[in-house]
Amino acid sequence: MPKFFKFLSLFLLCISFSLFSCKSDKKPDSIKIATAANMQFAMNELIETFRQETGIKCEAVVSSSGKLTAQIKAGAPFDVFVSADLKYPNILFKEGFGKESPKIYAYGTLVIWTTSENIEPSLEILSEEKIKHIAIANPKTAPYGLAAEEFLKKTGKFDNLESKFVFGESISAVNRYIHSGSAEIGFTAKSVVLSPQMKNVGKWIEIDPSQYSNIEQAALLLKSERPKTIKNARKFYEFLFSAKAKKILGKYGYRS
């Protein structure tokens, strides 16, 4: 019997050590990245490149910059905020949600896009009768919508076209309206029409960036409540400003 208990004690000790080892070696949760909708396609490539380099997994949650800001304020467990502008990251930083002041990682570019075969995208065609619906992101929550509104007001077209606007809460919603034909034409991000998924879909023209305020896309390293992810979140944040990341962003039409 004593030998049996000795063996049992040794067995339990080994099991305890094994469980402790497994717990100690457990990899931290994936980084959660609040991602502006215009960055959806570029972010997929950024995340995959980062994972290949570091082995660290990331999860992107995509929405408009305004809605993501509201979610962060409400306590959403994000580690990094990759916004479509500088305004929202600045608001969060001033309210104590950021570890350090936000930085601009790229400048966005606005385009007019259509998937209708009988339409050639242009500013002039927006006023034609065959254009019943113009998709635009909500200017109150989406920086690309604000840029489109500014451009149309600058050209004197806004008031005459306002009745045709179909608003989406983010660029993702705008893209669905245009891609499905629910809107004959609309304003979206250049990163969308250059993405592998949309590169050969429809026709688009780039709007001269001097016709609207710079779309200063900034990132904010958040004060995470998940201590295991803090170190890895900083690694991704720093990667976003690397030469490799800038090269990827350039592929999607972002300017440095």
C-alpha positions in Angstrom: 0.0 0.0 0.0 2.7 2.5 0.9 4.2 2.0 -2.6 0.8 2.6 -4.1 0.4 5.9 -2.3 3.9 6.9 -3.2 3.2 6.2 -6.8 -0.2 8.1 -6.6 1.4 11.1 -5.1 4.1 11.2 -7.8 1.4 10.8 -10.5 -0.6 13.7 -9.1 2.5 15.9 -8.8 3.3 15.2 -12.5 -0.3 16.1 -13.5 -0.2 19.3 -11.5 3.1 20.3 -13.1 1.8 19.5 -16.5 -1.3 21.6 -16.0 0.8 24.5 -14.6 3.1 24.3 -17.7 0.1 24.4 -20.1 -1.3 27.4 -18.3 2.1 29.2 -18.3 2.7 28.5 -22.0 -0.8 29.6 -23.1 -0.6 32.2 -25.7 -2.2 35.6 -25.0 -5.5 36.4 -26.6 -5.4 37.9 -30.1 -5.1 41.7 -30.4 -8.5 43.4 -31.1 -8.2 46.2 -33.6 -11.0 48.7 -34.0 -10.7 49.4 -37.8 -12.3 52.1 -39.8 -14.4 50.7 -42.7 -12.2 52.2 -45.5 -9.2 50.2 -44.0 -11.0 46.8 -44.1 -9.2 45.3 -47.1 -5.8 46.9 -46.4 -6.1 45.8 -42.8 -6.5 42.1 -43.8 -3.1 42.2 -45.6 -1.5 44.2 -42.7 -2.7 41.6 -40.2 -1.5 38.7 -42.2 1.9 40.2 -42.8 2.2 41.0 -39.1 1.2 37.5 -38.1 3.7 35.9 -40.5 6.5 38.1 -38.9 5.6 37.7 -35.3 3.2 34.8 -34.9 0.8 37.2 -33.1 -2.9 36.9 -34.2 -5.1 39.9 -34.6 -8.9 40.4 -34.9 -10.3 43.4 -36.8 -13.6 44.8 -35.9 -14.8 47.0 -38.7 -17.2 50.0 -38.5 -17.3 53.8 -39.0 -14.8 55.7 -37.0 -17.6 57.5 -35.1 -19.3 54.3 -34.1 -16.0 52.7 -33.0 -15.3 55.7 -30.9 -18.6 55.3 -29.2 -17.9 51.6 -28.6 -14.5 52.4 -27.1 -16.1 54.9 -24.7 -18.6 52.3 -23.7 -15.8 49.9 -22.7 -15.4 47.7 -25.8 -12.2 45.6 -25.3 -10.1 47.0 -28.2 -6.3 47.3 -28.0 -5.6 49.6 -31.0 -7.9 52.0 -32.8 -7.1 52.5 -36.5 -9.3 55.4 -37.5 -10.2 57.1 -40.8 -9.3 60.5 -39.4 -7.4 62.3 -36.6 -10.5 63.8 -34.9 -11.8 60.7 -33.2 -8.4 59.4 -31.9 -7.8 62.9 -30.5 -11.1 62.9 -28.7 -10.4 59.5 -27.1 -6.9 60.6 -26.1 -8.1 63.8 -24.5 -10.7 61.8 -22.6 -8.0 59.4 -21.3 -8.5 56.3 -23.4 -5.1 56.4 -25.1 -1.6 55.4 -23.9 0.0 58.2 -25.9 -1.1 60.8 -28.4 -2.4 59.5 -31.8 -0.2 59.5 -34.9 -1.1 59.8 -38.6 -0.3 56.5 -40.5 -1.7 57.5 -43.9 -3.7 60.0 -45.9 -6.9 58.7 -47.6 -8.2 59.5 -51.1 -11.8 59.9 -52.2 -13.2 58.5 -55.5 -16.5 58.4 -57.4 -17.4 54.7 -58.1 -20.1 53.0 -60.2 -20.8 49.4 -61.1 -23.4 50.4 -63.7 -22.2 49.6 -67.3 -24.0 52.5 -68.9 -22.5 55.1 -66.6 -19.2 56.9 -66.8 -18.3 58.3 -63.4 -17.8 62.1 -63.3 -18.9 65.1 -61.3 -21.2 66.2 -64.1 -23.1 63.0 -64.4 -24.3 63.2 -60.8 -26.8 65.9 -61.9 -28.3 63.8 -64.8 -31.8 62.3 -64.5 -30.6 58.7 -64.8 -28.8 59.1 -61.5 -31.5 58.6 -58.9 -29.4 57.6 -55.9 -25.9 58.7 -54.9 -24.3 56.7 -52.1 -22.4 58.6 -49.5 -21.2 57.8 -46.0 -22.8 59.6 -43.1 -20.8 62.8 -42.6 -21.5 62.8 -38.9 -19.7 59.5 -38.2 -17.6 58.7 -41.3 -14.7 60.9 -42.4 -15.0 59.9 -46.1 -18.6 61.1 -46.0 -17.5 64.4 -44.6 -14.9 64.7 -47.3 -17.5 64.0 -50.0 -19.9 66.6 -48.5 -17.1 69.2 -48.4 -16.1 68.4 -52.0 -19.7 68.8 -53.3 -20.2 72.0 -51.4 -17.0 73.4 -52.7 -18.1 72.6 -56.3 -21.6 74.1 -55.7 -23.3 70.8 -56.4 -24.4 69.9 -52.9 -27.8 71.6 -52.6 -29.0 70.3 -56.1 -27.9 66.7 -55.3 -29.0 66.4 -51.7 -32.3 64.8 -52.5 -30.5 61.9 -54.3 -28.2 61.0 -51.3 -28.4 57.5 -49.8 -26.5 57.5 -46.6 -24.5 54.6 -45.2 -23.2 54.5 -41.6 -19.8 53.6 -43.0 -17.9 53.1 -46.3 -18.8 49.4 -46.0 -22.5 50.2 -46.3 -21.8 52.6 -49.2 -19.9 49.9 -51.0 -22.8 47.6 -50.7 -25.2 50.2 -52.1 -22.9 50.8 -55.1 -22.0 47.1 -55.7 -25.6 45.9 -55.6 -26.8 48.7 -57.8 -29.1 50.1 -55.1 -27.3 53.4 -55.8 -26.2 54.0 -59.4 -23.0 55.8 -58.2 -21.4 57.0 -55.0 -18.4 58.2 -53.1 -16.0 55.7 -51.5 -12.3 55.3 -50.6 -9.6 54.6 -53.2 -8.5 51.7 -51.0 -11.8 49.9 -51.8 -11.6 50.1 -55.6 -7.9 49.0 -55.5 -8.5 46.0 -53.2 -8.2 42.5 -54.8 -11.9 41.9 -54.1 -13.1 45.1 -56.1 -10.2 45.9 -58.4 -11.9 45.0 -61.6 -15.5 45.8 -60.5 -17.1 48.8 -62.1 -15.4 52.2 -63.0 -14.1 55.0 -60.8 -12.4 58.3 -61.0 -10.1 59.9 -58.3 -11.1 63.2 -56.9 -8.3 65.8 -56.7 -7.3 65.8 -53.0 -6.9 69.5 -53.1 -10.7 69.7 -53.4 -11.3 68.5 -49.8 -9.5 68.7 -46.5 -6.8 66.1 -45.9 -8.2 62.8 -44.7 -5.6 62.3 -41.9 -6.0 58.7 -40.9 -4.6 58.2 -37.4 -4.0 55.3 -35.0 -4.3 55.3 -31.2 -2.8 52.7 -28.9 -5.5 52.2 -26.3 -5.3 51.7 -22.6 -6.3 48.0 -22.7 -8.0 46.2 -19.8 -6.4 43.0 -21.1 -2.9 43.0 -19.7 -1.8 40.0 -21.8 -2.3 41.9 -25.0 -0.6 45.2 -24.1 2.9 44.2 -25.3 1.7 42.7 -28.5 -0.7 45.6 -29.2 2.3 48.0 -29.1 4.1 45.7 -31.5 1.3 46.0 -34.0 1.0 49.7 -33.4 4.6 50.2 -34.2 4.4 47.9 -37.2 1.7 50.1 -38.6 4.3 52.9 -39.1 7.0 50.7 -40.5 8.3 50.8 -44.1 6.7 47.4 -44.8 3.3 48.6 -43.7 3.6 51.8 -45.7 4.3 49.8 -48.8 1.1 47.8 -48.2 -0.9 50.9 -47.6 0.5 52.4 -50.8 -0.9 49.5 -52.8 -4.3 50.5 -51.6 -4.0 54.1 -52.7 -3.1 55.6 -49.3 -0.6 58.5 -49.4 2.2 58.9 -46.9 
